Amino acid sequence: MTPQKNKALARRAIDEVWSKGNLAVAREVYGTDFVSHQHSHPNVRDVRGVSALVQFVREFRDAFPDFHDTIDDQVAEGDKVVTRFTSTGTHKGVLMGLQPTNKRATWMGMAIDRIEDGKIVEEWVSWDLFGMMQQLSAIT
């Protein structure tokens, strides 16, 4: 695929799966053996497989029902797409053991997606969990 098509695929994953919660699209954009390497917190594990990703997104969106990602920048080269994004949401459900605070938070993140045969097969994600937790008053 061309870099532009790879960027469009990564954008679709963010817009449809994460921001809109359209979990059926996950099987269209992510490969069967998809792996997401989560590097933001030691208790946030790697996510392996599309079914595990769907569950991860569902749990995250249960905690932030109005969750939305805004893509700030994207760069593509070869089989990789780097996306810098800003996330927002209101904490209405349990997140990593933290009871709902009903506070709105905004945090930044970056993802590197590797594309193979028209699907995202691997990604490396880092997001400002510390900043988000500060805004939720979970830490000072």
C-alpha positions, -999 to +999 in steps of 0.1 A: +000+000+000+011+036-005+020+058+024-012+078+019-034+046+020-015+035+051-022+069+068-059+065+058-061+031+074-045+043+106-069+073+106-099+050+101-088+029+131-086+059+153-118+076+140-140+046+138-128+021+164-115+044+191-135+077+187-168+063+176-166+029+193-176+011+161-160-022+172-171-041+141-146-020+121-118-034+142-118-067+122-116-047+089-086-026+099-066-048+123-049-081+113-059-113+131-026-116+150-025-079+158-003-069+187-004-035+205+026-028+227+014-005+254+042+015+271+024+040+292+020+021+325+035-011+339+000-024+346-012-017+310-003-049+291+003-057+255-029-064+237-027-095+215-053-103+189-083-084+175-107-099+201-084-086+229-083-052+213-121-050+210-123-058+247-096-032+256-114-005+236-148-015+251-133-012+287-117+021+279-148+035+263-169+022+293-146+044+315-148+073+290-181+071+271-175+104+253-139+095+244-126+111+213-092+112+196-081+142+175-053+135+150-028+163+153-002+149+129+006+119+108+038+108+090+041+076+069+071+059+054+073+023+041+050+001+061+048+024+092+025+053+101+033+076+131+002+094+145+003+121+172-031+126+188-049+144+215-075+124+235-104+137+255-131+122+276-152+124+308-143+097+334-177+080+340-166+043+346-139+023+364-104+027+348-075+005+360-092+003+394-100+040+396-136+047+404-154+073+383-145+109+390-169+125+365-140+148+355-130+156+320-094+150+309-073+158+279-040+140+272-016+135+244-003+103+228+016+088+199+012+056+180+034+038+155+014+014+133+029-013+111+008-022+081+009-055+063-014-067+035-038-038+041-042-043+079-026-029+110-007-059+124+014-042+151+015-009+170+035+008+196+015+033+217+026+058+243+002+082+260+004+106+289-012+085+315+004+106+343-011+138+330-045+121+326-044+107+361-035+142+375-065+157+358-087+130+373-072+138+408-059+102+411-024+115+417-009+148+426 
